[in-house]
Every structure is written in C-alpha cells, then in structure tokens.
Amino acid sequence: MITSELLSILKQHQDKSLKFEYSPGKFVGANYHITEVKNITVDAVDCGSGTDFWKETVVQLWESPKEKDKREFMSAYKALAILNKVDRMKSMVREAEIKFEYSNETFHTAQLFVDDYVLDESSLTFKLAVQKTDCKAKETCGVEVADESKAMETTNGCNPASGCC
C-alpha cells in the first residue's frame, strides 16, 4: 500500500477505532502511540551490481507501558491528524510505500508492510505482514525461479567469479 492510499482510507473512516494486526490473530495494544514518521530514501546496489532507488514512509508504533490496561484504541481521525501535522512539517511522498515499524516483548522489531485492511462496525484494522527478503538479481546470479522450493539455489553457486554476491 502506498502512503496516499493509507491517508485516503483513514480519511474515509475517521469515525472508526484504528487497529493493527501485526501477525495473524495478534494485535498492537490499545495503548499504542505513533512515535515517529520517517521519510526514507533508499539508494541501493544489489548482489548483481544493479542499482535501485525508492522512497518509503515508515510509521513507528509504540505501546506505552504506563497505559497497558487501556482498552480504547486511537481513532482513525486522530491518526490522520498526526500524519497531516507531520506532512505539513516534512512532506510525505504520496507514492511511497507505507510501512509500520513495531515490536513488543514477544515480537522482534520489524518494518511491516500493509497486506490488507478490514472494516467492521466500529473498527478499521490494517493487517500487517513481514516482507521476505529476496534476490533482486536472480537472472544475473542464475537463481532458478521455476521451482519455488529451490528459489534461493543458484546454478553458479554465487562464487566470487560469477558476477553476483
């Protein structure tokens, strides 16, 4: 999901409680706060010497230990107000992918992408997912992709003379 889509969904459902499902059946606690919004620029070189450049918006969620018994979730209205304030201070790139950075005592810190969202009578829930790492230079490195179970095997072993890794 890109930043503009998230902002649009929040705007359409301002009356809803805003929830985040970070793993199937596991939700960020109602005591969460939006503690940081990052405009990230990635300027990368992959293992096949290919270059890439993109932008991301990363929203950090943090659960306040002082509010661990809180049961009422932040509203989409409040989240939108926070993001709009950030946007006035540091413009967000509307076409940038939106990610949520989160961790708790049992879940490692991760940047999670928005996989889907669900609406019910009172809530807007964003379903977050971990994006698996991938080789962006499969062709250059000889990674076979026909058989998913062997997707990370290479025909040339990724040796130093192969032009990858």
ABEGO torsion letter per residue (X at the ends): XBAAAAAAAAAAAAABBBBBBABBGBBBBAABBBABBBBBBBBBBBAAGBBBBBBBBBBBBBBBAAAAABABBBBAAAAAAAAAAAAAABBBBAABBBBBBBBBAABBBBBBBBABBBBBAABBBBBBBBBBBBBAAAAAAGBBAABAAAAABBAAGGBAAAGBX
